[in-house]
Amino acid sequence: MAIDKKLIEESIRNILIALGDNPDREGLKDTPKRVANMYEEVFEGMNYSNKEIAEMFDKTFEEDCDSTNSSNDLVFVKDIEVFSYCEHHLALMYDMKVSVAYIPNGKVIGLSKIARIADMAAKRLQLQERLGSDIAEIIEMVTDSPNVAVFIEGSHSCMTARGIKNFPSRTLTQTLRGRFKTDSTLLARLR
């Protein structure tokens, strides 16, 4: 699915009119085009399925570790910064930190690829809960490991800038797959 920038431009122009402003005035005349360009960038992830993102960032290395201890090996990347947009209000989800853990299953993924996966999955209209699930699914596909955990903490402008306007509120979600669901000692290692 390609993003239709012309339709976005027309829609933004109509929103400006609906807000009671003049889309032809100096400060706004290029706004529809700027917004369309911004949307193409910040919603890039909408062009790809989870499977396509996994294929895009499928750079792994054979695990080089002592096979007798491999069941205790753990990869944990913390505090990957992303932002997204809430699908309910098109409101910014910001100051988001994603942490991803997995137990290698014969191969490991390049560390920068974990951050790239989190970033691309966030570039969609999202829910924080689904974002964690999407990242876990993609990591699982790339690493062939069923043991994945994703933790996300973020602020939502639909709560901080409108409605209740509770600025200090933060939302924490966790997505647990495989052994992370059943082995409390694994979760303890991540705290």
Z-matrix of the N, CA and C atoms (Angstrom, degrees):
N
C 1 1.456
C 2 1.524 1 108.95
N 3 1.290 2 116.99 1 121.88
C 4 1.465 3 121.46 2 176.41
C 5 1.524 4 109.20 3 -92.46
N 6 1.305 5 114.81 4 146.17
C 7 1.462 6 120.32 5 177.45
C 8 1.526 7 108.02 6 -76.20
N 9 1.331 8 117.39 7 129.27
C 10 1.455 9 123.57 8 -177.59
C 11 1.534 10 109.10 9 -90.01
N 12 1.322 11 115.87 10 91.35
C 13 1.458 12 120.83 11 -175.54
C 14 1.531 13 112.23 12 -65.78
N 15 1.324 14 118.07 13 -35.92
C 16 1.477 15 120.22 14 179.53
C 17 1.526 16 110.43 15 -63.50
N 18 1.327 17 117.09 16 -43.01
C 19 1.464 18 120.79 17 178.65
C 20 1.535 19 110.71 18 -65.22
N 21 1.325 20 116.58 19 -37.87
C 22 1.476 21 119.76 20 176.81
C 23 1.526 22 109.27 21 -62.59
N 24 1.329 23 117.51 22 -45.27
C 25 1.472 24 120.74 23 179.25
C 26 1.528 25 110.94 24 -57.53
N 27 1.337 26 117.15 25 -47.66
C 28 1.469 27 121.03 26 178.77
C 29 1.527 28 110.80 27 -60.55
N 30 1.315 29 115.73 28 -42.31
C 31 1.471 30 120.36 29 -177.85
C 32 1.520 31 111.35 30 -66.24
N 33 1.318 32 117.81 31 -42.51
C 34 1.469 33 121.14 32 179.07
C 35 1.525 34 109.95 33 -65.45
N 36 1.303 35 116.26 34 -40.34
C 37 1.478 36 119.69 35 176.00
C 38 1.527 37 109.95 36 -57.53
N 39 1.341 38 117.16 37 -45.14
C 40 1.468 39 121.33 38 178.73
C 41 1.528 40 111.83 39 -65.93
N 42 1.319 41 117.39 40 -35.97
C 43 1.472 42 119.65 41 176.67
C 44 1.525 43 109.86 42 -63.72
N 45 1.328 44 117.30 43 -43.24
C 46 1.470 45 120.17 44 177.98
C 47 1.521 46 110.92 45 -59.27
N 48 1.317 47 116.78 46 -42.54
C 49 1.474 48 120.85 47 177.21
C 50 1.527 49 109.89 48 -63.92
N 51 1.338 50 117.12 49 -44.29
C 52 1.468 51 121.35 50 -179.81
C 53 1.527 52 111.68 51 -62.78
N 54 1.336 53 116.78 52 -29.32
C 55 1.461 54 120.75 53 177.41
C 56 1.529 55 112.09 54 -78.02
N 57 1.333 56 116.36 55 -6.86
C 58 1.464 57 120.22 56 177.75
C 59 1.515 58 113.53 57 91.37
N 60 1.330 59 117.02 58 15.00
C 61 1.459 60 119.61 59 -179.92
C 62 1.527 61 109.71 60 -105.28
N 63 1.311 62 115.43 61 169.82
C 64 1.455 63 121.59 62 -179.84
C 65 1.533 64 108.87 63 -101.96
N 66 1.334 65 118.57 64 108.43
C 67 1.466 66 120.26 65 -177.85
C 68 1.535 67 113.43 66 -68.00
N 69 1.335 68 117.61 67 -8.37
C 70 1.459 69 120.55 68 179.19
C 71 1.523 70 113.21 69 -96.38
N 72 1.340 71 116.41 70 -2.00
C 73 1.472 72 117.49 71 178.98
C 74 1.529 73 109.44 72 -72.69
N 75 1.319 74 115.82 73 159.17
C 76 1.467 75 122.89 74 -171.51
C 77 1.539 76 113.41 75 -49.79
N 78 1.300 77 117.49 76 -49.88
C 79 1.468 78 120.70 77 -175.82
C 80 1.518 79 114.49 78 -69.81
N 81 1.339 80 117.34 79 -19.94
C 82 1.465 81 120.75 80 -175.22
C 83 1.523 82 114.97 81 -111.19
N 84 1.323 83 118.08 82 -11.15
C 85 1.463 84 118.26 83 -170.01
C 86 1.531 85 113.75 84 -61.49
N 87 1.323 86 118.92 85 -28.34
C 88 1.469 87 121.21 86 177.53
C 89 1.530 88 112.60 87 -102.51
N 90 1.327 89 116.56 88 2.25
C 91 1.465 90 119.70 89 -177.96
C 92 1.533 91 113.07 90 -60.94
N 93 1.318 92 120.20 91 -44.72
C 94 1.467 93 118.17 92 179.33
C 95 1.538 94 113.02 93 -57.05
N 96 1.317 95 116.49 94 -40.12
C 97 1.471 96 120.39 95 179.13
C 98 1.534 97 110.49 96 -68.55
N 99 1.325 98 116.75 97 -42.17
C 100 1.476 99 120.21 98 179.07
C 101 1.525 100 110.64 99 -62.90
N 102 1.327 101 116.83 100 -42.35
C 103 1.466 102 120.35 101 179.43
C 104 1.535 103 110.21 102 -65.21
N 105 1.330 104 117.77 103 -41.65
C 106 1.471 105 120.84 104 178.66
C 107 1.529 106 110.56 105 -61.02
N 108 1.331 107 116.65 106 -42.51
C 109 1.475 108 120.00 107 177.52
C 110 1.520 109 111.30 108 -64.55
N 111 1.342 110 116.25 109 -41.34
C 112 1.459 111 120.02 110 178.61
C 113 1.529 112 110.22 111 -63.97
N 114 1.319 113 117.50 112 -45.31
C 115 1.462 114 121.06 113 -179.80
C 116 1.525 115 111.50 114 -61.15
N 117 1.322 116 116.59 115 -39.11
C 118 1.468 117 119.56 116 178.01
C 119 1.533 118 109.98 117 -58.93
N 120 1.325 119 116.44 118 -38.65
C 121 1.472 120 121.31 119 179.94
C 122 1.520 121 112.37 120 -75.20
N 123 1.333 122 117.68 121 -51.68
C 124 1.470 123 119.51 122 -172.12
C 125 1.524 124 113.22 123 -77.24
N 126 1.327 125 117.35 124 -15.43
C 127 1.466 126 120.99 125 177.48
C 128 1.530 127 111.97 126 -111.69
N 129 1.316 128 117.05 127 23.50
C 130 1.464 129 121.65 128 -179.50
C 131 1.522 130 112.51 129 -54.25
N 132 1.320 131 117.45 130 -36.17
C 133 1.458 132 121.69 131 -178.20
C 134 1.515 133 114.10 132 -63.17
N 135 1.332 134 117.00 133 -18.99
C 136 1.464 135 120.45 134 179.32
C 137 1.525 136 111.81 135 -69.76
N 138 1.336 137 116.43 136 -15.28
C 139 1.460 138 120.92 137 179.01
C 140 1.529 139 112.87 138 -78.97
N 141 1.335 140 116.86 139 -8.44
C 142 1.461 141 120.12 140 -171.89
C 143 1.526 142 111.83 141 -131.39
N 144 1.313 143 115.88 142 144.17
C 145 1.465 144 121.61 143 171.58
C 146 1.539 145 108.11 144 -80.53
N 147 1.316 146 116.86 145 167.73
C 148 1.464 147 119.93 146 175.95
C 149 1.524 148 110.58 147 -58.35
N 150 1.326 149 116.65 148 -39.24
C 151 1.470 150 121.18 149 179.85
C 152 1.528 151 110.23 150 -62.84
N 153 1.325 152 117.38 151 -42.13
C 154 1.472 153 120.56 152 179.37
C 155 1.529 154 111.34 153 -67.12
N 156 1.325 155 117.46 154 -36.67
C 157 1.468 156 120.10 155 176.44
C 158 1.523 157 109.52 156 -65.84
N 159 1.328 158 117.20 157 -41.14
C 160 1.465 159 120.88 158 177.54
C 161 1.532 160 110.33 159 -60.04
N 162 1.308 161 117.18 160 -43.13
C 163 1.471 162 120.85 161 178.96
C 164 1.527 163 111.06 162 -66.15
N 165 1.328 164 116.84 163 -36.08
C 166 1.460 165 122.23 164 -179.16
C 167 1.535 166 111.88 165 -64.31
N 168 1.329 167 116.37 166 -36.40
C 169 1.465 168 120.89 167 -174.55
C 170 1.525 169 112.21 168 -115.81
N 171 1.304 170 116.91 169 28.89
C 172 1.465 171 122.47 170 -177.94
C 173 1.524 172 110.57 171 -83.98
N 174 1.314 173 116.57 172 69.39
C 175 1.459 174 122.38 173 175.98
C 176 1.527 175 106.77 174 -115.92
N 177 1.326 176 115.19 175 103.05
C 178 1.460 177 119.62 176 -178.28
C 179 1.525 178 109.63 177 -123.79
N 180 1.319 179 113.77 178 164.33
C 181 1.454 180 122.23 179 178.98
C 182 1.520 181 107.66 180 -128.97
N 183 1.334 182 115.56 181 144.57
C 184 1.466 183 117.77 182 175.54
C 185 1.515 184 108.31 183 -60.84
N 186 1.315 185 114.40 184 136.99
C 187 1.455 186 120.60 185 -178.38
C 188 1.518 187 109.27 186 -65.44
N 189 1.310 188 116.88 187 126.67
C 190 1.458 189 122.61 188 179.79
C 191 1.519 190 108.16 189 -111.55
N 192 1.321 191 114.96 190 83.45
C 193 1.457 192 118.60 191 -179.88
C 194 1.523 193 108.81 192 -151.10
N 195 1.280 194 115.15 193 168.83
C 196 1.461 195 121.43 194 179.68
C 197 1.525 196 108.98 195 -67.92
N 198 1.320 197 117.46 196 116.28
C 199 1.467 198 120.92 197 -174.63
C 200 1.526 199 112.69 198 -63.83
N 201 1.333 200 118.35 199 -19.88
C 202 1.469 201 119.34 200 179.58
C 203 1.520 202 111.65 201 -73.05
N 204 1.333 203 116.68 202 -23.66
C 205 1.472 204 120.03 203 -178.90
C 206 1.523 205 112.15 204 -110.40
N 207 1.329 206 118.24 205 5.54
C 208 1.461 207 120.07 206 -171.55
C 209 1.523 208 113.24 207 -62.54
N 210 1.322 209 118.34 208 -25.50
C 211 1.465 210 118.78 209 -180.00
C 212 1.527 211 111.63 210 -70.97
N 213 1.335 212 117.14 211 -14.19
C 214 1.460 213 120.98 212 177.71
C 215 1.527 214 112.52 213 -101.01
N 216 1.329 215 117.06 214 -4.17
C 217 1.457 216 120.32 215 178.26
C 218 1.520 217 109.35 216 -68.40
N 219 1.309 218 114.71 217 149.54
C 220 1.455 219 120.36 218 -176.87
C 221 1.517 220 108.27 219 -151.43
N 222 1.318 221 117.45 220 135.56
C 223 1.459 222 122.62 221 172.36
C 224 1.525 223 106.53 222 -111.89
N 225 1.342 224 116.05 223 130.90
C 226 1.463 225 120.44 224 -176.84
C 227 1.521 226 108.53 225 -140.75
N 228 1.324 227 116.98 226 113.43
C 229 1.456 228 122.39 227 177.19
C 230 1.521 229 107.26 228 -108.66
N 231 1.338 230 115.75 229 121.73
C 232 1.464 231 120.86 230 -174.59
C 233 1.527 232 111.98 231 -107.30
N 234 1.321 233 113.56 232 153.71
C 235 1.462 234 123.14 233 167.08
C 236 1.530 235 114.65 234 60.02
N 237 1.315 236 115.62 235 44.72
C 238 1.465 237 120.62 236 171.85
C 239 1.529 238 106.30 237 -76.13
N 240 1.323 239 117.35 238 122.83
C 241 1.458 240 120.53 239 -177.49
C 242 1.526 241 110.71 240 -87.98
N 243 1.323 242 115.75 241 127.57
C 244 1.463 243 122.38 242 176.38
C 245 1.526 244 108.39 243 -139.83
N 246 1.308 245 116.14 244 168.59
C 247 1.453 246 121.72 245 167.88
C 248 1.518 247 106.79 246 -139.14
N 249 1.313 248 115.81 247 160.92
C 250 1.449 249 120.88 248 179.92
C 251 1.516 250 107.78 249 -152.33
N 252 1.334 251 115.06 250 -176.09
C 253 1.457 252 121.09 251 178.65
C 254 1.519 253 109.32 252 -127.61
N 255 1.321 254 115.44 253 128.67
C 256 1.458 255 122.68 254 179.37
C 257 1.525 256 109.80 255 -66.11
N 258 1.313 257 116.00 256 130.01
C 259 1.456 258 119.09 257 -178.42
C 260 1.528 259 112.98 258 -72.98
N 261 1.322 260 118.19 259 -14.70
C 262 1.466 261 120.30 260 -179.10
C 263 1.525 262 112.95 261 -79.29
N 264 1.342 263 117.38 262 -37.55
C 265 1.462 264 121.01 263 -176.91
C 266 1.531 265 112.78 264 -124.90
N 267 1.335 266 117.75 265 0.29
C 268 1.464 267 122.59 266 -170.12
C 269 1.529 268 109.81 267 56.10
N 270 1.313 269 116.09 268 30.58
C 271 1.459 270 122.36 269 -178.20
C 272 1.527 271 109.82 270 -93.33
N 273 1.311 272 115.09 271 149.22
C 274 1.456 273 121.71 272 -177.69
C 275 1.530 274 111.10 273 -68.38
N 276 1.333 275 115.69 274 131.78
C 277 1.466 276 122.36 275 166.77
C 278 1.531 277 103.73 276 -103.03
N 279 1.317 278 116.66 277 118.37
C 280 1.455 279 120.04 278 -167.31
C 281 1.527 280 111.31 279 -132.54
N 282 1.330 281 114.13 280 175.52
C 283 1.464 282 120.78 281 -179.40
C 284 1.532 283 109.53 282 48.72
N 285 1.343 284 115.23 283 40.96
C 286 1.460 285 120.78 284 -176.50
C 287 1.525 286 109.73 285 -92.67
N 288 1.316 287 114.44 286 135.48
C 289 1.461 288 121.94 287 176.09
C 290 1.523 289 107.59 288 -120.20
N 291 1.329 290 115.57 289 123.92
C 292 1.456 291 122.62 290 179.45
C 293 1.519 292 108.06 291 -109.26
N 294 1.318 293 116.42 292 132.73
C 295 1.463 294 121.92 293 174.36
C 296 1.520 295 107.43 294 -123.22
N 297 1.335 296 115.71 295 132.98
C 298 1.463 297 121.89 296 -174.94
C 299 1.524 298 108.69 297 -125.56
N 300 1.332 299 115.56 298 131.50
C 301 1.464 300 121.46 299 175.24
C 302 1.520 301 108.76 300 -128.10
N 303 1.336 302 115.37 301 146.68
C 304 1.457 303 119.64 302 172.55
C 305 1.516 304 109.58 303 -153.27
N 306 1.302 305 115.59 304 156.52
C 307 1.463 306 122.25 305 175.70
C 308 1.531 307 106.38 306 -98.97
N 309 1.329 308 117.44 307 117.45
C 310 1.461 309 119.47 308 -178.58
C 311 1.534 310 112.03 309 -57.78
N 312 1.320 311 113.87 310 144.84
C 313 1.463 312 121.41 311 -179.86
C 314 1.530 313 108.34 312 -126.54
N 315 1.347 314 115.99 313 61.74
C 316 1.454 315 120.87 314 179.45
C 317 1.515 316 114.25 315 91.13
N 318 1.335 317 118.29 316 -12.22
C 319 1.460 318 121.28 317 177.10
C 320 1.522 319 109.19 318 -153.45
N 321 1.325 320 114.46 319 157.47
C 322 1.463 321 120.74 320 177.81
C 323 1.523 322 108.36 321 -124.31
N 324 1.311 323 115.77 322 151.52
C 325 1.465 324 121.98 323 178.79
C 326 1.524 325 108.28 324 -93.81
N 327 1.331 326 115.94 325 146.33
C 328 1.457 327 119.42 326 173.83
C 329 1.521 328 109.80 327 -57.33
N 330 1.315 329 117.36 328 134.97
C 331 1.475 330 121.31 329 -173.13
C 332 1.524 331 112.59 330 -59.82
N 333 1.333 332 117.65 331 -39.17
C 334 1.471 333 118.73 332 179.90
C 335 1.523 334 111.02 333 -65.20
N 336 1.325 335 117.22 334 -24.95
C 337 1.471 336 120.39 335 179.64
C 338 1.527 337 110.62 336 -68.37
N 339 1.325 338 117.23 337 -31.51
C 340 1.468 339 120.17 338 177.38
C 341 1.530 340 109.16 339 -62.56
N 342 1.328 341 116.32 340 -45.06
C 343 1.471 342 120.10 341 178.84
C 344 1.528 343 110.68 342 -65.73
N 345 1.314 344 117.75 343 -38.97
C 346 1.463 345 121.07 344 179.83
C 347 1.532 346 111.26 345 -66.09
N 348 1.327 347 116.02 346 -38.33
C 349 1.471 348 120.34 347 177.15
C 350 1.525 349 110.09 348 -63.46
N 351 1.333 350 116.93 349 -46.71
C 352 1.473 351 120.74 350 179.63
C 353 1.528 352 110.27 351 -60.29
N 354 1.330 353 116.64 352 -43.37
C 355 1.460 354 121.05 353 -179.36
C 356 1.528 355 111.40 354 -63.86
N 357 1.338 356 116.95 355 -46.16
C 358 1.471 357 119.60 356 -177.18
C 359 1.531 358 111.05 357 -67.62
N 360 1.331 359 117.71 358 -38.82
C 361 1.471 360 120.43 359 178.51
C 362 1.532 361 110.79 360 -66.44
N 363 1.329 362 117.27 361 -29.36
C 364 1.464 363 121.32 362 179.25
C 365 1.532 364 111.60 363 -75.78
N 366 1.321 365 117.90 364 -20.50
C 367 1.465 366 121.29 365 -176.88
C 368 1.526 367 110.71 366 -83.36
N 369 1.311 368 114.36 367 54.50
C 370 1.467 369 123.23 368 178.16
C 371 1.523 370 107.48 369 -145.84
N 372 1.320 371 116.40 370 163.24
C 373 1.461 372 118.22 371 165.42
C 374 1.519 373 104.55 372 -66.73
N 375 1.321 374 117.60 373 124.35
C 376 1.450 375 120.21 374 -167.93
C 377 1.522 376 112.34 375 -137.72
N 378 1.288 377 114.28 376 167.66
C 379 1.457 378 125.56 377 160.64
C 380 1.518 379 104.65 378 -116.74
N 381 1.299 380 118.03 379 144.48
C 382 1.469 381 119.61 380 -178.45
C 383 1.525 382 110.55 381 -58.85
N 384 1.331 383 116.35 382 -38.52
C 385 1.467 384 120.15 383 179.99
C 386 1.535 385 110.93 384 -62.73
N 387 1.328 386 116.81 385 -43.23
C 388 1.467 387 120.22 386 179.99
C 389 1.521 388 110.88 387 -69.32
N 390 1.325 389 116.96 388 -35.82
C 391 1.453 390 120.36 389 178.40
C 392 1.527 391 110.28 390 -56.97
N 393 1.330 392 116.61 391 -45.34
C 394 1.466 393 119.94 392 177.59
C 395 1.514 394 111.83 393 -61.39
N 396 1.306 395 116.26 394 -41.76
C 397 1.460 396 121.32 395 179.26
C 398 1.528 397 111.30 396 -66.16
N 399 1.335 398 117.10 397 -41.75
C 400 1.465 399 120.90 398 178.33
C 401 1.528 400 110.93 399 -62.11
N 402 1.328 401 116.65 400 -46.61
C 403 1.464 402 120.14 401 179.71
C 404 1.520 403 110.41 402 -61.20
N 405 1.337 404 117.17 403 -45.10
C 406 1.466 405 120.58 404 179.64
C 407 1.523 406 110.88 405 -60.30
N 408 1.325 407 116.83 406 -43.44
C 409 1.467 408 120.73 407 -179.69
C 410 1.530 409 111.46 408 -62.51
N 411 1.313 410 116.94 409 -42.50
C 412 1.468 411 120.89 410 -179.28
C 413 1.525 412 110.45 411 -67.78
N 414 1.325 413 117.37 412 -44.60
C 415 1.476 414 120.88 413 178.21
C 416 1.524 415 110.00 414 -60.50
N 417 1.316 416 116.37 415 -41.65
C 418 1.464 417 121.34 416 178.60
C 419 1.533 418 110.56 417 -60.88
N 420 1.333 419 117.37 418 -42.45
C 421 1.469 420 120.91 419 179.56
C 422 1.529 421 111.53 420 -64.49
N 423 1.330 422 116.55 421 -42.27
C 424 1.464 423 120.30 422 -175.24
C 425 1.528 424 111.15 423 -73.71
N 426 1.324 425 117.43 424 -41.17
C 427 1.469 426 120.59 425 -173.50
C 428 1.524 427 113.73 426 -92.21
N 429 1.326 428 117.18 427 -11.42
C 430 1.478 429 121.82 428 -173.02
C 431 1.523 430 111.82 429 59.41
N 432 1.313 431 116.38 430 22.77
C 433 1.464 432 120.63 431 177.89
C 434 1.527 433 109.55 432 -104.63
N 435 1.329 434 117.00 433 126.42
C 436 1.465 435 119.29 434 176.49
C 437 1.527 436 112.10 435 -80.85
N 438 1.336 437 116.64 436 -2.47
C 439 1.467 438 122.56 437 -174.09
C 440 1.525 439 109.75 438 -105.23
N 441 1.338 440 115.27 439 92.40
C 442 1.466 441 121.72 440 -174.56
C 443 1.524 442 108.47 441 -134.72
N 444 1.329 443 116.03 442 142.10
C 445 1.466 444 121.85 443 174.32
C 446 1.525 445 108.39 444 -133.10
N 447 1.317 446 115.96 445 137.92
C 448 1.466 447 121.44 446 177.77
C 449 1.520 448 107.87 447 -131.75
N 450 1.314 449 115.86 448 127.68
C 451 1.464 450 123.07 449 178.19
C 452 1.522 451 107.79 450 -118.82
N 453 1.324 452 115.99 451 133.29
C 454 1.460 453 120.06 452 179.35
C 455 1.527 454 108.44 453 -132.72
N 456 1.324 455 114.95 454 135.20
C 457 1.462 456 121.49 455 172.96
C 458 1.517 457 107.08 456 -128.82
N 459 1.334 458 115.99 457 129.99
C 460 1.450 459 118.03 458 -178.45
C 461 1.516 460 113.74 459 -159.41
N 462 1.305 461 114.41 460 168.56
C 463 1.460 462 122.52 461 175.76
C 464 1.518 463 108.57 462 -106.18
N 465 1.324 464 115.47 463 147.71
C 466 1.461 465 121.72 464 -177.43
C 467 1.521 466 108.61 465 -123.27
N 468 1.328 467 116.38 466 120.29
C 469 1.464 468 118.19 467 -177.74
C 470 1.526 469 112.10 468 -68.04
N 471 1.335 470 117.67 469 -15.82
C 472 1.473 471 118.76 470 174.52
C 473 1.535 472 110.44 471 -69.16
N 474 1.332 473 117.29 472 -15.85
C 475 1.475 474 121.24 473 174.60
C 476 1.515 475 112.32 474 -107.17
N 477 1.345 476 117.56 475 -29.58
C 478 1.456 477 119.57 476 -173.59
C 479 1.523 478 113.85 477 -93.01
N 480 1.343 479 117.91 478 -29.48
C 481 1.465 480 121.21 479 -174.94
C 482 1.518 481 113.54 480 -108.91
N 483 1.324 482 117.32 481 -10.51
C 484 1.465 483 120.95 482 -179.37
C 485 1.529 484 107.79 483 -144.42
N 486 1.311 485 116.30 484 179.88
C 487 1.465 486 119.67 485 177.74
C 488 1.511 487 111.87 486 57.63
N 489 1.315 488 116.46 487 -118.66
C 490 1.465 489 121.25 488 -176.91
C 491 1.522 490 112.94 489 -70.44
N 492 1.336 491 117.70 490 -21.56
C 493 1.468 492 123.70 491 179.41
C 494 1.523 493 111.56 492 53.31
N 495 1.302 494 115.87 493 46.20
C 496 1.461 495 121.74 494 179.11
C 497 1.524 496 108.34 495 -95.21
N 498 1.344 497 114.86 496 87.42
C 499 1.455 498 120.77 497 -170.94
C 500 1.529 499 114.56 498 -61.11
N 501 1.329 500 119.57 499 -40.91
C 502 1.472 501 116.78 500 -175.27
C 503 1.535 502 114.67 501 -77.50
N 504 1.321 503 118.33 502 -3.07
C 505 1.466 504 119.13 503 -175.99
C 506 1.521 505 111.21 504 -66.92
N 507 1.336 506 116.12 505 142.31
C 508 1.464 507 123.97 506 177.27
C 509 1.524 508 107.09 507 -130.76
N 510 1.299 509 116.96 508 145.85
C 511 1.459 510 121.84 509 177.97
C 512 1.521 511 108.25 510 -110.09
N 513 1.324 512 115.84 511 129.99
C 514 1.461 513 121.89 512 177.59
C 515 1.522 514 108.70 513 -115.97
N 516 1.326 515 116.10 514 131.89
C 517 1.463 516 120.86 515 176.14
C 518 1.521 517 108.20 516 -132.02
N 519 1.317 518 114.40 517 153.10
C 520 1.458 519 119.22 518 173.48
C 521 1.517 520 109.05 519 -138.17
N 522 1.321 521 114.66 520 140.00
C 523 1.456 522 122.60 521 176.55
C 524 1.513 523 106.49 522 -119.62
N 525 1.318 524 116.32 523 120.15
C 526 1.458 525 121.33 524 -176.47
C 527 1.516 526 109.77 525 -118.71
N 528 1.317 527 115.77 526 131.90
C 529 1.462 528 121.48 527 178.58
C 530 1.532 529 108.99 528 -128.71
N 531 1.324 530 115.57 529 149.78
C 532 1.469 531 120.93 530 174.68
C 533 1.507 532 113.26 531 61.57
N 534 1.321 533 116.43 532 -132.88
C 535 1.467 534 121.76 533 -175.96
C 536 1.523 535 113.32 534 -63.35
N 537 1.319 536 117.45 535 -24.68
C 538 1.464 537 119.63 536 178.99
C 539 1.525 538 111.44 537 -64.57
N 540 1.332 539 117.00 538 -23.96
C 541 1.468 540 120.77 539 177.71
C 542 1.524 541 111.99 540 -76.38
N 543 1.329 542 116.79 541 -28.43
C 544 1.467 543 119.75 542 -170.43
C 545 1.518 544 114.79 543 -115.21
N 546 1.303 545 118.39 544 -18.63
C 547 1.464 546 121.57 545 -174.78
C 548 1.528 547 109.72 546 -106.94
N 549 1.308 548 116.83 547 98.46
C 550 1.465 549 120.91 548 -176.55
C 551 1.525 550 112.52 549 -64.79
N 552 1.329 551 117.95 550 -24.80
C 553 1.465 552 119.83 551 178.33
C 554 1.533 553 110.70 552 -67.66
N 555 1.315 554 117.09 553 -31.76
C 556 1.475 555 119.61 554 176.33
C 557 1.525 556 110.29 555 -64.67
N 558 1.320 557 116.77 556 -45.91
C 559 1.463 558 119.85 557 179.07
C 560 1.528 559 111.01 558 -63.22
N 561 1.310 560 116.33 559 -37.59
C 562 1.461 561 120.45 560 179.15
C 563 1.536 562 111.20 561 -61.43
N 564 1.327 563 117.03 562 -34.03
C 565 1.474 564 120.57 563 178.86
C 566 1.524 565 111.53 564 -67.25
N 567 1.310 566 117.64 565 -20.13
C 568 1.469 567 121.47 566 -177.26
C 569 1.520 568 112.42 567 -92.46
N 570 1.278 569 118.08 568 -8.89
C 571 1.469 570 120.99 569 -176.45
C 572 1.500 571 111.41 570 -87.63
